[in-house]
Amino acid sequence: MGSLIINGEKIPFTDIATGSYKSTDPYFQQSLDYCKAWLLGKETFELQTSGSTGKPKTITVARIQMEASAKGTGQFFNIQKGASLLCCLNTEMIAGKMMLVRGMEWDADVMLLKPIANPLAEIGGARFDFSAMVPLQLENVINNADTSSKLSDITYLIIGGAPMSEILRKRASAYPNSIYQTFGMTETVSHVALAKVGLQQSPVYKALPGVKFGQTEDRRLVISSPMGRENRLETNDIVQLISDEEFIWIGRADFAINSGGVKIHPEEIENQILPVLEKTFPGKNYFIFGLPDDTLGQKVCLLIENGQVGENQARDLQMQIQALVSKYAVPKAVFFLEHFEVTASGKINRRATIERLA
């Protein structure tokens, strides 16, 4: 059986199961408690959703779902027993918990770190077969001269929690190892599909073994998987369905804007205007959203995480955007906020951020 590695100390899962190892650090202890419950055969677990598309809520997940998720990921990457894993995600959330489950189900050695901005600054010269990060962690790793070369020491790296920007995808694709963006949700206990990071602007997501995809009439993705609580899960994700095992993600149905009868998906526009935003407001977060409008029903707006700027600069930004998107998608107004609201898992909370404009 594998082990957890905490602060350089290797703790066999057998010792964790008996409770013979304790930590004085509350974060590490809650991770140990979770592992102990799993190793002793607990059948259900209470998990918190991220709250990025609605109010955070607690859901109950069955052990068999999490076993299926770990099995599917292991088969997708052909992970062997005794593999070396790096867990640098928050183990109080589903993504971090699933890293622990994978370690236990794969009989792997798991180096457990606190969820810091640049996890590879803490690993020394260690190499790993598998790890998971959020986009911000990957960006910090690449931007740091001391850690950027260490990224190649992870054979398979999955990126989840939020979509990767086009620029980050391009930078990540230059590395020789295999980096994938995930698609999933708490209801499917982590990802059900993975897309290889490359130069393409619209990556193709491929299903884990045992997962099948369908689509509603309004193009929302339908998932059938052993990881889900329901045999048929209708999502709010608009996709281009390629087959029952592949799709291209378009955006969220609940973020869609109906402007003058034209349906606009903010995530599509955000990718299209990225070159202008990176040039004008480098490194700043932004997103497209809709506001009520007497004429159009909803008008397209742009919100940028930055201190207030002059009207001329905002107007110039709108003119540059006109060259990149259809006339219906050009923002009718540009807003600025010094700080965006984020969820407990670090995602931008669009609804809470927009409410601050009121």
C-alpha positions in Angstrom: 0.0 0.0 0.0 1.1 3.6 -0.7 1.7 6.5 1.6 1.3 10.2 2.3 4.4 12.3 2.4 4.0 15.3 4.7 6.9 17.7 5.3 9.3 15.0 4.0 7.9 12.3 6.3 6.5 9.2 4.6 3.4 7.9 6.4 2.0 4.5 5.2 -1.7 4.5 4.6 -1.8 1.5 6.9 -0.7 3.7 9.8 -3.2 6.4 8.8 -6.0 3.7 8.9 -5.2 2.8 12.5 -5.0 6.4 13.5 -1.4 5.9 14.8 -0.2 9.1 13.1 -1.4 12.6 14.1 -0.4 16.0 12.9 -0.4 19.3 14.9 -1.3 21.2 11.7 -5.1 21.4 11.3 -4.9 21.3 7.5 -2.9 18.1 7.4 -5.0 16.5 10.2 -8.2 17.0 8.3 -6.6 15.4 5.3 -5.5 12.5 7.5 -9.0 12.2 9.0 -10.5 12.0 5.5 -8.0 9.3 4.4 -8.7 7.3 7.6 -12.4 7.4 6.9 -11.8 6.2 3.3 -9.5 3.4 4.4 -12.0 2.2 6.9 -14.6 1.8 4.3 -16.9 4.9 4.8 -19.7 4.7 2.2 -20.8 8.3 1.8 -19.1 11.7 2.1 -20.4 15.3 2.4 -18.9 17.6 -0.2 -19.1 21.3 -0.7 -19.8 22.7 -4.2 -17.6 25.6 -5.4 -20.4 28.2 -5.8 -19.0 29.6 -9.0 -22.3 29.2 -10.9 -24.7 29.4 -8.0 -24.9 29.3 -4.2 -22.5 26.9 -2.6 -24.2 23.8 -1.3 -23.4 20.6 0.4 -24.1 17.3 -1.4 -23.7 13.7 -0.5 -21.5 11.6 -2.7 -21.3 7.8 -2.6 -18.0 6.0 -2.3 -18.7 4.0 -5.4 -18.8 7.3 -7.4 -15.4 8.3 -6.2 -14.0 4.8 -6.8 -15.3 5.0 -10.4 -13.7 8.4 -10.9 -10.3 7.3 -9.7 -10.5 4.1 -11.8 -11.5 6.1 -14.9 -8.6 8.6 -14.5 -6.2 5.7 -13.8 -7.3 3.9 -17.0 -7.2 7.1 -19.1 -3.5 7.7 -18.2 -2.5 4.1 -17.6 -1.3 4.9 -14.1 0.5 1.9 -12.5 0.6 0.8 -8.8 3.3 2.6 -6.8 3.1 5.8 -8.8 4.2 9.1 -7.4 1.6 11.8 -7.0 1.7 15.5 -6.0 -1.4 16.8 -4.2 -1.3 20.6 -4.0 -5.0 21.4 -4.2 -7.3 22.2 -1.2 -8.2 18.8 0.3 -11.3 20.4 1.8 -12.7 20.6 -1.7 -13.6 17.8 -4.1 -10.5 18.2 -6.3 -8.1 17.8 -3.5 -10.1 15.0 -1.9 -10.0 13.1 -5.2 -6.2 13.4 -5.3 -6.1 11.6 -2.0 -8.6 9.0 -3.2 -6.5 8.4 -6.3 -3.4 7.9 -4.1 -5.2 5.3 -2.0 -6.9 3.5 -4.9 -3.7 3.5 -7.0 -1.5 2.3 -4.1 0.5 5.5 -4.8 2.9 7.7 -2.8 1.3 11.1 -2.4 3.3 14.2 -1.5 0.8 16.4 0.3 1.3 20.2 0.2 -0.8 23.0 1.4 -2.6 24.7 -1.6 -0.1 27.5 -2.2 0.2 29.7 -5.3 3.4 28.0 -6.6 3.5 24.4 -5.4 6.6 23.5 -7.3 8.6 25.8 -5.1 8.2 23.3 -2.3 9.1 20.0 -4.0 12.9 20.1 -4.3 14.1 17.7 -7.0 11.1 15.3 -6.8 9.5 13.9 -9.9 5.9 12.8 -10.2 3.8 10.6 -12.4 0.6 12.6 -11.9 -0.6 15.9 -10.4 -3.4 18.4 -10.6 -3.4 22.2 -10.4 -5.7 25.2 -10.9 -4.8 27.6 -13.8 -3.4 30.2 -11.4 -0.9 27.7 -9.9 0.2 26.7 -13.4 0.7 30.3 -14.4 2.8 31.0 -11.3 4.9 27.9 -11.9 5.6 29.0 -15.5 6.3 32.6 -14.6 8.9 31.7 -12.0 12.4 31.0 -13.3 13.2 28.6 -10.5 10.1 26.4 -11.0 9.3 26.6 -14.7 11.8 23.9 -15.6 10.3 21.6 -12.9 7.0 21.4 -14.7 8.5 18.9 -17.0 9.1 16.6 -14.0 5.4 15.8 -13.9 4.5 13.2 -16.5 0.7 13.9 -16.5 -0.7 17.1 -15.2 -4.4 18.0 -15.2 -5.7 21.6 -14.9 -9.1 22.3 -13.5 -11.2 24.6 -11.4 -11.5 27.2 -14.1 -10.9 27.5 -17.9 -7.4 28.1 -19.0 -6.8 31.3 -21.0 -5.6 31.0 -24.6 -2.2 32.5 -23.6 -1.7 30.1 -20.8 -2.7 27.1 -23.1 -0.1 28.2 -25.6 2.6 28.6 -23.0 1.8 25.2 -21.4 1.8 23.5 -24.8 5.5 24.2 -25.2 6.3 21.7 -22.4 7.2 18.1 -23.4 5.0 16.5 -20.8 1.3 15.8 -21.1 -0.9 18.6 -19.7 -4.7 18.3 -19.9 -7.6 20.6 -19.0 -10.4 19.0 -17.2 -14.2 19.1 -17.5 -16.4 18.1 -14.6 -18.3 19.3 -11.5 -18.8 18.3 -7.9 -21.9 16.3 -8.9 -19.6 14.0 -11.0 -17.0 13.9 -8.3 -14.2 15.7 -10.3 -13.7 15.4 -14.1 -15.5 13.2 -16.6 -13.5 14.5 -19.6 -10.0 15.7 -20.5 -8.6 17.9 -23.3 -5.0 17.8 -24.2 -3.5 21.2 -24.0 -2.2 22.5 -27.3 -2.3 25.4 -29.7 -5.9 24.9 -30.7 -8.3 27.6 -29.5 -11.2 25.2 -29.0 -9.8 22.0 -27.4 -11.6 18.7 -27.8 -12.7 17.0 -24.6 -12.5 13.2 -24.5 -14.5 11.1 -22.1 -13.1 9.0 -19.4 -13.7 5.2 -19.8 -17.3 4.4 -19.1 -18.6 8.0 -19.7 -21.0 8.9 -22.6 -22.2 12.3 -23.8 -25.4 13.5 -25.3 -27.1 16.8 -26.0 -30.5 18.5 -25.4 -32.3 20.4 -28.1 -30.8 23.7 -26.8 -27.2 22.2 -27.1 -26.7 21.6 -23.3 -24.4 18.7 -22.5 -25.9 15.5 -21.1 -23.6 13.2 -19.1 -24.1 9.5 -18.4 -21.3 8.2 -16.2 -20.6 5.8 -13.2 -19.3 8.9 -11.4 -22.6 10.8 -11.4 -25.4 10.5 -8.9 -27.9 10.2 -11.7 -27.6 8.0 -14.8 -28.5 11.1 -16.9 -27.2 14.4 -15.8 -28.3 17.5 -17.8 -25.8 20.3 -17.4 -25.9 24.0 -18.1 -22.9 23.7 -20.4 -23.4 24.6 -24.1 -21.2 22.3 -26.3 -20.5 21.3 -29.8 -21.0 17.5 -29.6 -18.6 15.6 -31.9 -19.5 12.1 -30.8 -20.8 10.3 -27.7 -17.3 10.5 -26.3 -16.1 13.9 -27.5 -17.2 17.6 -27.4 -16.0 21.2 -27.7 -17.0 23.4 -24.8 -18.8 26.7 -25.8 -19.9 28.2 -22.5 -22.5 28.2 -19.7 -26.2 28.5 -20.6 -26.8 30.4 -17.4 -24.3 33.1 -18.4 -25.7 33.5 -21.9 -26.8 37.0 -23.0 -29.9 37.6 -25.2 -29.2 40.9 -26.9 -31.7 42.0 -29.5 -32.7 38.3 -30.1 -29.1 37.2 -30.6 -27.7 34.7 -28.1 -24.2 35.5 -27.0 -22.0 33.2 -24.9 -19.6 35.3 -22.8 -16.9 32.7 -22.6 -16.6 32.7 -26.4 -16.2 36.5 -26.5 -13.7 36.5 -23.7 -11.4 34.2 -25.7 -11.8 36.3 -28.8 -10.9 39.6 -27.1 -8.0 38.2 -25.1 -5.3 39.7 -27.4 -6.7 43.2 -26.8 -7.1 42.7 -23.0 -3.6 41.3 -22.6 -2.2 44.2 -24.4 -4.2 46.9 -22.6 -4.6 45.4 -19.2 -1.9 42.6 -19.0 -2.5 40.1 -16.3 -5.9 41.5 -15.2 -9.0 39.3 -14.8 -12.0 40.2 -16.9 -15.3 38.8 -18.1 -18.3 39.6 -20.3 -21.8 39.8 -18.8 -25.3 41.1 -19.6 -27.3 44.0 -18.1 -31.0 44.8 -18.6 -31.6 47.2 -21.6 -34.9 48.8 -22.6 -34.2 48.3 -26.3 -32.1 45.1 -26.6 -33.5 43.2 -23.6 -29.9 42.7 -22.4 -26.8 44.6 -23.4 -23.3 43.2 -23.5 -20.9 44.6 -20.9 -17.3 44.1 -20.0 -16.0 44.1 -16.5 -12.2 44.4 -15.8 -10.4 43.9 -12.5 -8.6 47.2 -12.4 -8.8 50.6 -10.8 -10.9 53.2 -12.6 -9.5 54.4 -15.9 -10.4 57.3 -18.1 -13.4 57.3 -20.5 -11.1 57.7 -23.5 -9.2 54.5 -22.6 -12.5 52.6 -22.2 -13.7 53.9 -25.5 -10.5 53.0 -27.3 -10.8 49.5 -25.9 -14.3 49.1 -27.3 -13.0 50.3 -30.7 -10.2 47.6 -30.7 -12.7 44.9 -29.7 -14.9 45.8 -32.7 -12.2 44.3 -35.0 -12.3 41.0 -33.2 -16.0 40.1 -32.6 -19.4 40.4 -34.3 -21.2 43.7 -34.0 -23.7 42.1 -31.6 -20.9 41.1 -29.2 -19.1 44.5 -28.8 -19.5 45.6 -25.2 -21.9 48.6 -24.9 -20.4 49.5 -21.6 -17.0 48.9 -19.8 -16.9 48.7 -16.0 -13.9 48.5 -13.6 -13.6 47.0 -10.1 -10.5 47.0 -8.0 -11.1 43.4 -6.9 -13.3 40.6 -8.1 -15.2 38.3 -5.7 -13.9 34.7 -5.7 -15.3 31.4 -4.4 -13.6 29.2 -1.7 -11.9 27.2 -4.4 -10.5 30.3 -6.0 -12.8 30.7 -9.0 -14.2 34.1 -10.0 -17.7 34.4 -8.6 -19.4 36.3 -11.5 -22.7 36.8 -9.9 -21.3 38.2 -6.6 -18.9 40.4 -8.5 -21.7 41.8 -10.7 -23.8 42.6 -7.7 -21.1 44.9 -6.4 -21.8 47.2 -9.4 -25.3 47.9 -8.1 
